[in-house]
């Protein structure tokens, strides 16, 4: 019965949401009519082979034909596009931001920098998407037209013909415990953004004053040389965050291993944060003098502000760690419930 449920899932996930329930019931009835009262696994597999590849079955329910590349490689082609396009666009945008910040001067107005990044960023994203789509389409077109076998039976992601055995590799992860792809991409994007800002803090973070061309940075908040002296710790945090994002993408669901890995990364990040920002030399003297003169801050107030920031970061990280283990526990409960029900 598990193979039947997985087959129906593989068919209906390719269809519009509004039609899935009715088609699932129709397929369930059709398959049951084709089987004896107490079918063996071999009999179930034989019926599923007769019904054919789920993507072909799904195409019969669609109002539109699959003509972009051809039915044989269409499913794989779309899957590759969904994987490659977001990654390529994120990398292109990060590269643009990093290059713009690294080459700009402190005299440039903040509004000019933001408009430059937004204007060039939109064009860069569109250009990257078009180029990636073009090359992926070209590769699949060449593969399809140079292949010696002329049948149009769709292939799976490993470029082999579908068999009922492939259903055993299908993972039906519930929405409440699934790690979505956008979450993985957002994690990578966030790492790239804060790392770019960190290594260019003297050009981005500080006191801005009005200028005929807009607001211009006149006093950086941080001492860039001191920040760069901690580069080894920062590279460690970046490596751990990237590895965690990749691990999440591979696992695709919250597990205790993912929760533990998330805890390690968060704790290491917190320790590094405390080490760096407890060093008084990390603050630019001009910025400290400006703030002291403006607000008349005492040492006691400085300590209170520092402790408040540390406490806030600790609370945020604690919540993130707790949520990770909560989702992992829920994921395990869901898995156990499915096993028991079957």
C-alpha positions, 0 to 999 in steps of 0.5 A, spaced: 500 500 500 505 504 501 508 504 494 501 506 491 500 512 496 507 514 493 505 513 486 499 517 487 503 522 491 508 523 485 503 524 480 498 529 484 504 533 486 505 535 479 498 537 478 494 544 480 493 544 488 485 544 486 485 538 482 490 534 486 484 531 491 479 529 486 485 526 481 488 522 487 481 519 489 480 517 482 487 514 481 486 510 488 480 507 485 483 505 478 489 502 482 484 498 487 480 495 481 486 493 477 489 489 483 486 482 487 483 483 494 490 482 498 495 484 493 502 482 493 508 487 492 510 484 486 502 485 483 502 492 486 509 493 482 506 490 476 500 494 476 504 501 477 508 499 471 502 498 467 500 505 469 507 508 467 511 513 469 508 518 474 510 524 470 507 521 464 501 520 468 500 527 470 501 530 463 495 526 461 491 530 467 494 537 465 491 542 460 498 544 457 502 539 454 510 539 456 513 541 449 519 546 452 524 541 452 520 534 450 517 529 455 523 525 456 527 530 459 522 536 461 521 534 469 529 533 470 530 540 466 525 544 470 528 541 477 535 543 474 532 550 473 529 550 480 536 548 483 540 552 479 537 559 478 536 561 485 543 559 487 546 563 480 542 569 482 544 570 489 551 569 487 551 574 482 547 579 487 552 578 492 558 579 487 555 585 485 554 588 492 561 586 494 564 589 488 561 595 489 562 596 496 570 594 495 571 599 490 567 605 492 570 611 496 568 614 503 566 620 499 560 617 495 553 619 498 549 613 501 543 614 497 548 614 491 551 607 493 544 604 494 541 606 488 547 604 484 546 597 487 539 597 486 539 599 479 545 594 477 542 589 481 536 588 478 539 588 471 544 583 474 539 578 476 535 578 470 541 578 466 544 572 470 537 568 470 537 569 462 544 566 461 543 560 466 536 559 463 539 559 456 545 555 457 541 549 461 536 549 455 542 549 450 545 543 454 538 539 455 537 540 447 543 538 445 542 531 450 536 530 447 538 531 440 544 527 440 541 521 444 541 515 440 535 512 444 529 515 440 523 513 445 520 519 449 519 515 456 521 520 461 527 519 465 528 521 473 533 525 476 539 520 475 537 520 467 534 513 468 528 510 466 523 510 472 521 504 476 517 502 482 523 502 486 524 509 485 518 510 489 522 508 495 526 514 495 521 519 495 520 523 501 514 526 503 516 531 508 510 534 512 510 542 511 511 544 519 518 540 519 520 541 512 527 545 511 524 549 505 529 551 499 528 559 500 530 558 508 537 555 505 538 560 500 536 566 505 541 563 510 547 563 505 545 570 503 545 573 510 552 570 511 554 573 505 551 580 507 554 580 514 561 578 512 561 583 506 559 589 511 564 586 516 570 586 512 568 593 509 565 596 516 569 603 515 566 604 508 558 602 511 557 603 518 558 610 522 556 617 522 553 620 516 552 628 514 548 631 509 551 633 503 549 636 496 549 629 493 546 626 499 548 623 506 556 622 506 560 617 511 564 622 515 566 618 521 566 610 521 564 606 527 569 601 527 577 601 527 577 596 520 584 594 522 582 591 529 576 588 525 581 585 520 585 582 525 580 577 527 579 575 520 581 567 522 575 567 527 570 570 522 572 565 516 571 560 522 564 562 523 562 563 515 565 556 514 560 553 519 554 557 517 555 555 510 556 548 512 550 548 516 546 551 510 548 546 506 547 540 511 540 543 512 539 543 504 541 535 504 537 533 510 531 537 508 527 536 514 529 538 522 532 532 525 536 532 532 543 532 528 540 539 524 538 542 531 545 540 534 549 542 528 545 549 529 546 549 536 554 549 535 554 554 530 550 559 534 554 558 540 561 559 536 558 565 533 556 568 540 563 567 543 566 570 537 561 576 537 563 577 545 571 576 543 571 581 538 566 587 541 569 586 548 575 589 545 575 596 546 580 598 540 575 595 535 571 602 536 574 608 532 576 613 537 573 619 533 566 615 533 567 614 541 569 621 542 563 624 537 558 619 541 561 621 548 560 629 546 553 628 543 550 624 549 555 625 555 555 617 556 559 615 562 563 608 563 557 605 567 552 607 561 557 604 556 557 597 560 550 597 561 549 598 553 554 593 552 551 588 557 544 589 554 546 588 547 550 581 549 543 579 553 539 581 547 544 577 542 544 571 547 536 571 548 535 571 540 540 565 539 537 561 545 530 562 541 533 560 535 536 554 538 530 552 542 526 552 536 531 548 532 530 542 537 522 543 538 522 542 530 526 536 531 522 533 536 516 535 532 519 531 526 520 525 530 513 525 533 511 525 525 515 520 523 513 515 529 506 517 527 507 515 520 510 508 522 505 506 527 499 508 522 502 503 517 
